[in-house]
Amino acid sequence: NMALFANIDFNILTKEQLFSESKTRFLHIVTVNSDILVEANKDLSFLDIINHSDVTIDGQIPLWILKSKYPNLNMEKISGSDLIFDVVNQCQEQNKSLFLLGGSEDANIKAVQYLDAQFAIKVHGYSPPYMKYPFEDNFNNVILKALEFFRPYYLFVGFGAPKQEFWIRDNREFLESIGINIVVGCGGTFDMVGGLKPRAPIFVQKLGLESIYRLLIEPKMFRVKRLINSFGVIKYL
């Protein structure tokens, strides 16, 4: 099943489908919200990565639009902040391991500590210093060696979009070769898992106001720009 909107093929519509398909192939999950949708249509190389990946609907407004276009399709909102806990359950049930790559050093450490303490899973993390993409070879090799040493089954990459998607695409062959099965570009998920920033209440998420909530708890210019940018989704209706 697939739903097309704004030049993007949403081909992973439910968590059940996601985990079912992961049994037979490697998945590179891109969680597309309004902001990413608009950015991808400005940057064709980013759009190309998305359409060669496994794409979920992250954002209540894109979900509403897609449900109105495809009323007979079963689809649900799948964000990195939700999916990581489904992955944790899989780790518990199947004795799989999880690696958290990126985010701030503080967020990464706290998220790993929380998941280890609360769920007793095999989890490890590494937050490299900030560097613009593409990374220098020596810098990237440190990341790859950390992953090769731990050999996780699940990898969450919190470099922010589109940087994380470019990195996953460029290192995909290596990630597959060391036994990683699902890799997820997850933006600021580690901040929420580690308790540094609160997740919007469920009713706020369902109203499609999560971006406004994040702006209110973190009133920074990049959040204002991201919110304004996300309104660009209107022109694809």
N, C-alpha and C positions, 0 to 999 in steps of 0.2 A: 504493500500500500504506500502511496505517495501523495503529497499535497503540494502543489506549486503555487508560490506567491512571491511577487517582487523578484522574479528571476532566480529564486532559490527553491530547490527541491527538498522539502521536508520529508525525509524517508524513514525516520525513526519516530513513530507516533505515540508509542506507549513504552513504559519500562519493561513490561512483559516481553514485548517484541525485542527490545534492546538486549536483554539477557539471553533470550532465545537465539538471536542471531550471533551473539558472542561465542556460542558453543561451536560454531563452524568456521569463524573467521575473526581476524583482527578488526577492531573498531576504533576509529578516530572520531570521537564525539565532539561536535560543535553545537553549543547551546545558543541558538539564535534568538536574541531579543530585538526590540525595535531599533536600538542604537546600532547593533551589529548589522542588522538588515540594511539600514541606511548607509552605513560605512562601506559595506560590501558592494553596494551599487555605485559607489564613487571610485572604488579600487577594484578593477577587474581581476587582478592577480589574487586578491583576497576572495573575491566571489568564486574564482576557479577552484581555490582550495576547498571552500565550503561545499561546492557541488561535486567534489571528489571525496567527500567525507560522509560521515553518518550524522545527519542533522536533526536536532530536536527543537521543539518550540519552547523557548524560555521567555515568558512574558505574556501577561494576560491579554493584552490588546491584540498581538498577533494570533493568539489562540482563538479569540472571539471572531476575528476576521476569517480564519481558516475554517472554523466550525460553520460559519454562515455560508462559505463557498462550498464546503464539502459536508453537508449535514449528515450523510450516511456513514462517514468515516469515524472510527473510534480513535480519539486523540486526546492527549493530556499534556499539560505543562511539565517540562522536565528541565530543571535548572541544576547547575553544579552543586548548589547548597542543599538541594534535596537528594540528588543522586548519590552524593558521597555517603549518606547514611544507608542507602540501599546497598551500596558496595560494601560497607562495613558489615551488614547482615550477611552478605555473600561470603565475606572473609571468615566470619564466625562459623557459618554452616559448612563451608567447604575447605577450611584451613588454608585460605589464600592470603596473600600479602598485599599491602598497599604502600605506595610511595607518594609523598607530597613534595612536589618540586616547585620552588618559587615562593611568591608572597614575600612579605617583609620577614626578616630573620625572627623577629619577635612573634609574629603571627604563625610562622611555620613551626617554631618550637612549641608554642602553646597548643596548637592544633594537634601535633603529634602526641604531646603529653596527655591531652584530653582523651583522644581516641584510645591510647594505650591504657589509661587508667579506667575509663568507663566501659570499654568493650573487650579489653585483653586480646587484641588482635596483633598480628605481626605488622607493625607500621614503622616507617622510617621517613625522614625528610631531609631536604637540603635547600637552603635559600642562597643562591649565589649573589655576589654583589651586583649592583645595577650595571648593566652594559647595554648600549643600543644594539639592535639587531641589524645585520647578522653578527653573531659572536665571533671573536677571534678563536682560532683553532685550539690554543692552549686552554682558554677559558671553557670552551665547550667540552674538551676532553675530560676536564675535572668532573663535569656533570655526568658524562657518559660512564666514567669509571665508577662513580658513586652508584649509578643505576645497575651497572654490570655486577658490582659486588653484592648488592642486595637482591637483584633479580626479582622484582615484584611482578605480580600478576595484573594488578591495577595501578595505573599512574594518573595522578591529577596534576596538571600543569597550571600554575597561577602566575603567569607572566603578564596577563592582561591581553585583550584582543586588540589588534590582530597578531601581535608578537608571538603569542603562544601557538597560534595556528601555523604560522610560518615555521617556527622551530619544530613542531611535531611533524609537519610535512617533510622538512629537510632531514630529519633524523628517523623517519618512520622505519626504514629498512633495519637499522640498528635496534630499534625498540622491539620490532618483531623477532629479531634474531636472538634476543636474550629472554624471550618467553613472555613479554608483556602482551596481554590479551585485549585490554580496553584502556585507551588513553583519553582523558577528558580535559579540554581547555576550560578552566573553571574560574578565571578572573579573581575576584576578591573572596572566594569561598573560605579560605583559611582564616581570614579575619573573623568571620562569623563562627566557624567551628571552634576557634581558639578563644572566643568570648571577647575579642577586642571591639567588635561592633555588633549591635543587636540585629537580628533578622526582623524584618517587618512582620507584624502580626498577620495571621492567616486572612482575616477579613480585609486588611489593607491590600494584601497580595491579590485577593479575589476581585477587588474593585479596580485593579490595574494601577494602583497608586504607589507601587513599591519604589519607583525612582524618586518620587516626591518625598517619600518617607526617608530615603537615604540622604537626600539633600538637606532635610530638616535636622537629621542627627549629625551630618557632616557638611556644614555649609561652606563648601569650597567651590572655586570657580570652575574646576573641571567637571564637577557634578552639574552645575548650571548649564555648561556647554553640552554635556551629554544629554541632559533632559531636553534642551531646545532641539538638539540634533534628532532625537528620537521622534519628535513630532513630524519629521520628514516622511514618516511611514504613510501619512495621509495621501501623499501623491501617488501611491501605488494602489489605492482603493479602486 
